[in-house]
Amino acid sequence: MRLKKFAYLVLVSSFVLFAKEAISPEELGIRKAPLEKEVVNPPKAEYPKAPPGASKRFQRAYENAPPQIPHSIEGMFPITLKNNACLSCHMPDVAKQIGATPLPPSHFIDFYHLPKGKILKLSDVDKARWNCLLCHRPQANVKPVVKNLFKPEYRVPQAKESSRLHEVIFEGTGKEK
């Protein structure tokens, strides 16, 4: 019992020693003033103006990352379950014909019906994936506040250009297909 009390006292004293050397909120991040007093002037973001089909695709940020939208999305709203302008070009059969990025197989799998997911018809986008802007966004041309040092690693070269999520989503779960 005395040993437990001693260990507790050592732990508390160590905490008190470290607490005295705490870093102030102003030193902790990129802010130079307390949050409640900081004046923020965000940079003006310029979004792609090129129409669909006339823009250069972005490399994926990491393996299986949702691709960024390289073209203007002006006039494509609202996106609803029954009205989705994105699908007119990105459904797999149309995308191949016009050179657009096709929806990957993961968009046609109902993952709510596990263990392995229910495969839907290629005309039926899963109800959880019809709102494209939840994952996909146009890439703004702005100078980053902090330099990005992240270097993605791809297990296979094709992963830079297309998703393999439908193949690897169950990795490590014991439910691999």
DRENPA-3360 file (N, C-alpha, C; in nm, 2 decimals, always signed):
BEGIN
1 = MRLKKFAY = +0.08/-0.12/+0.00/+0.00/+0.00/+0.00/+0.09/+0.13/+0.00 ~ +0.20/+0.12/+0.08/+0.28/+0.24/+0.09/+0.35/+0.27/-0.05 ~ +0.38/+0.16/-0.12/+0.45/+0.17/-0.25/+0.35/+0.24/-0.35 ~ +0.22/+0.20/-0.34/+0.13/+0.27/-0.43/+0.12/+0.42/-0.40 ~ +0.12/+0.45/-0.27/+0.11/+0.59/-0.23/+0.23/+0.67/-0.28 ~ +0.35/+0.60/-0.27/+0.47/+0.66/-0.31/+0.47/+0.69/-0.46 ~ +0.43/+0.58/-0.54/+0.43/+0.59/-0.68/+0.33/+0.71/-0.72 ~ +0.22/+0.72/-0.65/+0.12/+0.82/-0.68/+0.18/+0.96/-0.66;
9 = LVLVSSFV = +0.26/+0.98/-0.54/+0.32/+1.10/-0.51/+0.43/+1.14/-0.62 ~ +0.50/+1.04/-0.66/+0.60/+1.07/-0.76/+0.54/+1.11/-0.89 ~ +0.43/+1.05/-0.93/+0.35/+1.08/-1.05/+0.30/+1.22/-1.04 ~ +0.24/+1.26/-0.93/+0.18/+1.39/-0.91/+0.29/+1.50/-0.91 ~ +0.41/+1.47/-0.84/+0.52/+1.57/-0.84/+0.57/+1.59/-0.98 ~ +0.58/+1.48/-1.06/+0.64/+1.49/-1.19/+0.54/+1.58/-1.28 ~ +0.41/+1.56/-1.26/+0.32/+1.64/-1.33/+0.33/+1.78/-1.30 ~ +0.34/+1.81/-1.17/+0.35/+1.95/-1.12/+0.48/+2.01/-1.18;
17 = LFAKEAIS = +0.59/+1.94/-1.18/+0.72/+1.99/-1.24/+0.70/+2.03/-1.39 ~ +0.64/+1.93/-1.46/+0.62/+1.96/-1.60/+0.51/+2.07/-1.63 ~ +0.41/+2.08/-1.54/+0.31/+2.18/-1.56/+0.37/+2.32/-1.55 ~ +0.47/+2.34/-1.47/+0.54/+2.47/-1.45/+0.61/+2.51/-1.58 ~ +0.64/+2.42/-1.66/+0.71/+2.45/-1.79/+0.62/+2.44/-1.91 ~ +0.49/+2.47/-1.88/+0.39/+2.46/-1.99/+0.42/+2.56/-2.10 ~ +0.37/+2.53/-2.22/+0.39/+2.62/-2.33/+0.26/+2.70/-2.34 ~ +0.28/+2.83/-2.36/+0.16/+2.92/-2.37/+0.08/+2.89/-2.50;
25 = PEELGIRK = -0.05/+2.92/-2.50/-0.12/+2.90/-2.63/-0.07/+2.97/-2.75 ~ -0.01/+3.09/-2.72/+0.05/+3.17/-2.83/+0.17/+3.10/-2.89 ~ +0.24/+3.02/-2.82/+0.36/+2.95/-2.87/+0.33/+2.81/-2.92 ~ +0.21/+2.76/-2.89/+0.18/+2.62/-2.93/+0.15/+2.60/-3.08 ~ +0.09/+2.69/-3.15/+0.06/+2.66/-3.29/+0.11/+2.77/-3.38 ~ +0.04/+2.79/-3.49/+0.09/+2.90/-3.58/+0.02/+3.03/-3.55 ~ -0.06/+3.04/-3.45/-0.12/+3.16/-3.41/-0.02/+3.25/-3.34 ~ -0.03/+3.37/-3.36/+0.06/+3.47/-3.29/-0.02/+3.55/-3.19;
33 = APLEKEVV = -0.14/+3.52/-3.17/-0.23/+3.60/-3.07/-0.33/+3.50/-3.01 ~ -0.38/+3.53/-2.90/-0.49/+3.45/-2.85/-0.61/+3.44/-2.95 ~ -0.67/+3.33/-2.96/-0.78/+3.30/-3.05/-0.88/+3.41/-3.05 ~ -0.93/+3.45/-2.93/-1.04/+3.55/-2.92/-0.99/+3.69/-2.96 ~ -0.87/+3.72/-2.98/-0.82/+3.85/-3.02/-0.76/+3.85/-3.16 ~ -0.75/+3.73/-3.22/-0.68/+3.72/-3.35/-0.77/+3.78/-3.46 ~ -0.72/+3.85/-3.55/-0.79/+3.90/-3.67/-0.74/+3.82/-3.79 ~ -0.83/+3.75/-3.85/-0.80/+3.66/-3.96/-0.84/+3.72/-4.09;
41 = NPPKAEYP = -0.75/+3.73/-4.18/-0.78/+3.77/-4.32/-0.74/+3.66/-4.41 ~ -0.84/+3.57/-4.44/-0.81/+3.45/-4.52/-0.77/+3.50/-4.66 ~ -0.68/+3.42/-4.72/-0.64/+3.45/-4.86/-0.75/+3.43/-4.95 ~ -0.76/+3.50/-5.06/-0.86/+3.49/-5.16/-0.84/+3.36/-5.24 ~ -0.94/+3.27/-5.24/-0.92/+3.14/-5.30/-0.97/+3.15/-5.45 ~ -0.89/+3.10/-5.54/-0.93/+3.10/-5.68/-0.96/+2.95/-5.71 ~ -1.08/+2.92/-5.76/-1.11/+2.79/-5.79/-1.10/+2.77/-5.94 ~ -1.09/+2.64/-5.99/-1.08/+2.62/-6.13/-1.19/+2.68/-6.21;
49 = KAPPGASK = -1.16/+2.74/-6.32/-1.26/+2.80/-6.41/-1.28/+2.71/-6.53 ~ -1.19/+2.62/-6.56/-1.20/+2.53/-6.67/-1.33/+2.45/-6.67 ~ -1.40/+2.44/-6.78/-1.52/+2.35/-6.78/-1.48/+2.21/-6.77 ~ -1.58/+2.12/-6.73/-1.55/+1.98/-6.73/-1.50/+1.93/-6.86 ~ -1.40/+1.85/-6.86/-1.34/+1.79/-6.98/-1.22/+1.87/-7.03 ~ -1.20/+1.99/-6.98/-1.09/+2.08/-7.03/-0.99/+2.11/-6.92 ~ -0.98/+2.03/-6.82/-0.89/+2.05/-6.71/-0.80/+1.93/-6.69 ~ -0.69/+1.96/-6.62/-0.59/+1.85/-6.59/-0.62/+1.79/-6.46;
57 = RFQRAYEN = -0.62/+1.66/-6.45/-0.65/+1.59/-6.33/-0.54/+1.61/-6.23 ~ -0.58/+1.61/-6.10/-0.48/+1.62/-5.99/-0.44/+1.47/-5.95 ~ -0.31/+1.45/-5.91/-0.28/+1.32/-5.85/-0.35/+1.31/-5.72 ~ -0.38/+1.19/-5.68/-0.45/+1.17/-5.55/-0.35/+1.21/-5.44 ~ -0.41/+1.26/-5.33/-0.32/+1.31/-5.22/-0.26/+1.19/-5.15 ~ -0.32/+1.07/-5.15/-0.27/+0.95/-5.09/-0.35/+0.83/-5.15 ~ -0.30/+0.71/-5.12/-0.37/+0.60/-5.17/-0.52/+0.59/-5.13 ~ -0.61/+0.57/-5.23/-0.75/+0.57/-5.21/-0.81/+0.70/-5.16;
65 = APPQIPHS = -0.74/+0.81/-5.17/-0.80/+0.94/-5.14/-0.90/+0.97/-5.25 ~ -1.01/+1.04/-5.20/-1.11/+1.09/-5.30/-1.04/+1.19/-5.40 ~ -1.06/+1.17/-5.53/-0.99/+1.27/-5.62/-1.05/+1.41/-5.60 ~ -0.97/+1.51/-5.62/-1.02/+1.64/-5.62/-1.08/+1.68/-5.75 ~ -1.17/+1.77/-5.75/-1.24/+1.81/-5.87/-1.16/+1.91/-5.94 ~ -1.11/+1.88/-6.06/-1.02/+1.98/-6.13/-1.09/+2.08/-6.22 ~ -1.22/+2.08/-6.23/-1.30/+2.17/-6.31/-1.40/+2.25/-6.23 ~ -1.45/+2.35/-6.30/-1.55/+2.44/-6.24/-1.68/+2.35/-6.20;
73 = IEGMFPIT = -1.74/+2.38/-6.09/-1.86/+2.31/-6.06/-1.98/+2.41/-6.06 ~ -1.96/+2.53/-6.11/-2.06/+2.63/-6.12/-2.18/+2.58/-6.20 ~ -2.30/+2.60/-6.16/-2.42/+2.56/-6.23/-2.45/+2.41/-6.21 ~ -2.38/+2.34/-6.12/-2.41/+2.20/-6.10/-2.49/+2.17/-5.97 ~ -2.54/+2.28/-5.91/-2.61/+2.27/-5.79/-2.76/+2.29/-5.81 ~ -2.85/+2.24/-5.72/-2.81/+2.16/-5.60/-2.79/+2.01/-5.64 ~ -2.70/+1.95/-5.57/-2.68/+1.80/-5.59/-2.78/+1.73/-5.49 ~ -2.87/+1.66/-5.55/-2.97/+1.59/-5.46/-2.97/+1.44/-5.51;
81 = LKNNACLS = -3.04/+1.36/-5.43/-3.05/+1.22/-5.46/-3.11/+1.19/-5.60 ~ -3.20/+1.28/-5.65/-3.26/+1.26/-5.78/-3.20/+1.35/-5.89 ~ -3.12/+1.45/-5.85/-3.06/+1.54/-5.95/-2.92/+1.56/-5.92 ~ -2.83/+1.49/-5.99/-2.69/+1.49/-5.97/-2.62/+1.50/-6.10 ~ -2.58/+1.63/-6.13/-2.51/+1.65/-6.26/-2.38/+1.58/-6.27 ~ -2.31/+1.55/-6.16/-2.18/+1.48/-6.17/-2.20/+1.34/-6.23 ~ -2.31/+1.27/-6.20/-2.33/+1.14/-6.25/-2.34/+1.13/-6.41 ~ -2.38/+1.24/-6.47/-2.40/+1.24/-6.61/-2.27/+1.22/-6.69;
89 = CHMPDVAK = -2.16/+1.25/-6.62/-2.03/+1.23/-6.69/-1.95/+1.12/-6.62 ~ -1.97/+1.10/-6.49/-1.88/+1.01/-6.41/-1.93/+0.87/-6.39 ~ -2.05/+0.83/-6.44/-2.10/+0.69/-6.44/-2.00/+0.61/-6.53 ~ -1.96/+0.50/-6.48/-1.85/+0.42/-6.55/-1.87/+0.41/-6.70 ~ -1.99/+0.38/-6.75/-2.01/+0.35/-6.90/-1.99/+0.48/-6.97 ~ -2.04/+0.60/-6.92/-2.02/+0.73/-6.99/-1.88/+0.78/-6.98 ~ -1.82/+0.76/-6.86/-1.69/+0.82/-6.83/-1.59/+0.76/-6.93 ~ -1.60/+0.63/-6.96/-1.50/+0.57/-7.05/-1.51/+0.63/-7.19;
97 = QIGATPLP = -1.63/+0.66/-7.23/-1.65/+0.72/-7.36/-1.60/+0.86/-7.37 ~ -1.61/+0.94/-7.27/-1.57/+1.08/-7.27/-1.44/+1.12/-7.21 ~ -1.38/+1.02/-7.14/-1.25/+1.04/-7.08/-1.25/+1.10/-6.94 ~ -1.37/+1.09/-6.87/-1.38/+1.14/-6.74/-1.34/+1.03/-6.64 ~ -1.31/+1.07/-6.52/-1.28/+0.97/-6.41/-1.41/+0.90/-6.37 ~ -1.41/+0.77/-6.39/-1.53/+0.69/-6.36/-1.55/+0.67/-6.21 ~ -1.67/+0.67/-6.16/-1.70/+0.63/-6.02/-1.63/+0.49/-6.00 ~ -1.56/+0.48/-5.89/-1.50/+0.35/-5.86/-1.61/+0.25/-5.81;
105 = PSHFIDFY = -1.57/+0.12/-5.81/-1.66/+0.01/-5.76/-1.71/+0.04/-5.62 ~ -1.64/+0.10/-5.54/-1.68/+0.13/-5.40/-1.81/+0.21/-5.39 ~ -1.84/+0.29/-5.49/-1.96/+0.37/-5.49/-2.09/+0.28/-5.53 ~ -2.06/+0.16/-5.56/-2.17/+0.07/-5.60/-2.18/-0.05/-5.50 ~ -2.13/-0.03/-5.38/-2.13/-0.13/-5.28/-2.20/-0.07/-5.16 ~ -2.30/-0.14/-5.11/-2.37/-0.10/-4.99/-2.30/-0.16/-4.87 ~ -2.21/-0.08/-4.81/-2.13/-0.13/-4.70/-2.21/-0.15/-4.57 ~ -2.33/-0.10/-4.56/-2.42/-0.12/-4.44/-2.46/-0.26/-4.43;
113 = HLPKGKIL = -2.46/-0.34/-4.54/-2.50/-0.48/-4.53/-2.37/-0.56/-4.53 ~ -2.31/-0.56/-4.42/-2.19/-0.63/-4.40/-2.22/-0.78/-4.37 ~ -2.13/-0.87/-4.38/-1.98/-0.85/-4.36/-1.91/-0.81/-4.49 ~ -1.96/-0.84/-4.60/-1.87/-0.81/-4.72/-1.94/-0.70/-4.81 ~ -2.05/-0.65/-4.77/-2.12/-0.55/-4.86/-2.20/-0.61/-4.97 ~ -2.31/-0.54/-5.00/-2.40/-0.59/-5.10/-2.36/-0.52/-5.23 ~ -2.33/-0.59/-5.34/-2.30/-0.53/-5.47/-2.43/-0.49/-5.54 ~ -2.43/-0.36/-5.58/-2.55/-0.30/-5.65/-2.52/-0.31/-5.80;
121 = KLSDVDKA = -2.63/-0.28/-5.87/-2.62/-0.27/-6.02/-2.53/-0.14/-6.05 ~ -2.46/-0.14/-6.16/-2.38/-0.03/-6.20/-2.46/+0.10/-6.23 ~ -2.59/+0.08/-6.23/-2.68/+0.20/-6.25/-2.72/+0.26/-6.11 ~ -2.70/+0.19/-6.01/-2.74/+0.23/-5.87/-2.62/+0.27/-5.78 ~ -2.60/+0.40/-5.77/-2.50/+0.45/-5.68/-2.55/+0.43/-5.54 ~ -2.46/+0.38/-5.45/-2.51/+0.35/-5.31/-2.56/+0.48/-5.25 ~ -2.67/+0.47/-5.17/-2.74/+0.58/-5.11/-2.65/+0.67/-5.02 ~ -2.54/+0.61/-4.97/-2.45/+0.69/-4.89/-2.35/+0.77/-4.97;
129 = RWNCLLCH = -2.35/+0.75/-5.10/-2.25/+0.81/-5.18/-2.30/+0.91/-5.29 ~ -2.42/+0.94/-5.29/-2.48/+1.03/-5.40/-2.43/+1.17/-5.38 ~ -2.40/+1.22/-5.26/-2.36/+1.36/-5.24/-2.21/+1.37/-5.26 ~ -2.17/+1.40/-5.38/-2.03/+1.40/-5.42/-1.94/+1.49/-5.34 ~ -2.00/+1.61/-5.30/-1.92/+1.71/-5.23/-1.89/+1.68/-5.09 ~ -1.94/+1.57/-5.04/-1.90/+1.53/-4.90/-1.76/+1.48/-4.90 ~ -1.71/+1.42/-5.01/-1.57/+1.38/-5.02/-1.49/+1.45/-5.12 ~ -1.55/+1.49/-5.23/-1.47/+1.55/-5.34/-1.49/+1.70/-5.34;
137 = RPQANVKP = -1.39/+1.78/-5.36/-1.39/+1.92/-5.36/-1.30/+1.98/-5.47 ~ -1.34/+2.09/-5.52/-1.25/+2.16/-5.62/-1.13/+2.21/-5.54 ~ -1.01/+2.20/-5.61/-0.89/+2.24/-5.54/-0.87/+2.39/-5.57 ~ -0.86/+2.47/-5.46/-0.84/+2.61/-5.47/-0.69/+2.64/-5.49 ~ -0.66/+2.74/-5.56/-0.52/+2.78/-5.58/-0.49/+2.89/-5.48 ~ -0.44/+2.85/-5.36/-0.40/+2.94/-5.26/-0.26/+2.90/-5.20 ~ -0.19/+3.00/-5.15/-0.06/+2.97/-5.09/-0.09/+2.91/-4.95 ~ -0.04/+2.79/-4.92/-0.06/+2.73/-4.79/+0.00/+2.81/-4.67;
145 = VVKNLFKP = -0.06/+2.81/-4.56/-0.01/+2.88/-4.44/+0.11/+2.81/-4.39 ~ +0.11/+2.68/-4.39/+0.22/+2.59/-4.35/+0.26/+2.50/-4.46 ~ +0.39/+2.49/-4.49/+0.44/+2.40/-4.59/+0.40/+2.26/-4.57 ~ +0.35/+2.19/-4.67/+0.31/+2.05/-4.66/+0.43/+1.96/-4.69 ~ +0.47/+1.89/-4.59/+0.58/+1.80/-4.61/+0.54/+1.65/-4.63 ~ +0.41/+1.63/-4.63/+0.36/+1.49/-4.65/+0.40/+1.44/-4.78 ~ +0.45/+1.32/-4.78/+0.49/+1.24/-4.91/+0.41/+1.11/-4.91 ~ +0.31/+1.10/-5.00/+0.23/+0.98/-5.00/+0.31/+0.86/-5.05;
153 = EYRVPQAK = +0.28/+0.74/-5.00/+0.33/+0.62/-5.05/+0.22/+0.54/-5.11 ~ +0.24/+0.48/-5.23/+0.14/+0.40/-5.30/+0.19/+0.26/-5.30 ~ +0.11/+0.17/-5.26/+0.15/+0.03/-5.27/+0.16/-0.03/-5.41 ~ +0.08/+0.03/-5.50/+0.09/-0.01/-5.64/+0.08/+0.12/-5.72 ~ +0.15/+0.13/-5.83/+0.15/+0.26/-5.91/+0.01/+0.31/-5.96 ~ -0.08/+0.21/-5.99/-0.21/+0.25/-6.03/-0.29/+0.33/-5.92 ~ -0.25/+0.32/-5.80/-0.32/+0.38/-5.69/-0.31/+0.54/-5.70 ~ -0.21/+0.59/-5.77/-0.20/+0.73/-5.79/-0.31/+0.79/-5.87;
161 = ESSRLHEV = -0.37/+0.70/-5.96/-0.47/+0.75/-6.05/-0.61/+0.70/-6.02 ~ -0.63/+0.58/-5.95/-0.76/+0.53/-5.93/-0.77/+0.46/-5.80 ~ -0.89/+0.45/-5.75/-0.91/+0.39/-5.62/-0.92/+0.24/-5.62 ~ -0.86/+0.18/-5.52/-0.87/+0.03/-5.50/-0.94/+0.00/-5.37 ~ -1.02/+0.10/-5.32/-1.08/+0.09/-5.19/-1.17/-0.03/-5.18 ~ -1.24/-0.06/-5.28/-1.33/-0.18/-5.28/-1.25/-0.31/-5.26 ~ -1.12/-0.31/-5.30/-1.04/-0.43/-5.29/-0.98/-0.44/-5.15 ~ -0.95/-0.33/-5.08/-0.87/-0.33/-4.96/-0.95/-0.28/-4.84;
169 = IFEGTGKE = -1.08/-0.25/-4.85/-1.15/-0.19/-4.74/-1.16/-0.29/-4.62 ~ -1.16/-0.41/-4.64/-1.17/-0.51/-4.53/-1.03/-0.56/-4.48 ~ -0.92/-0.50/-4.53/-0.79/-0.55/-4.49/-0.77/-0.54/-4.34 ~ -0.72/-0.65/-4.28/-0.70/-0.65/-4.14/-0.82/-0.68/-4.05 ~ -0.93/-0.70/-4.11/-1.05/-0.73/-4.03/-1.09/-0.87/-4.02 ~ -1.02/-0.96/-4.10/-1.05/-1.10/-4.10/-1.17/-1.13/-4.20 ~ -1.22/-1.02/-4.26/-1.33/-1.04/-4.36/-1.29/-1.01/-4.50 ~ -1.16/-1.02/-4.53/-1.12/-1.00/-4.66/-1.19/-1.08/-4.76;
177 = K = -1.21/-1.03/-4.88/-1.29/-1.10/-4.98/-1.20/-1.21/-5.04;
% end
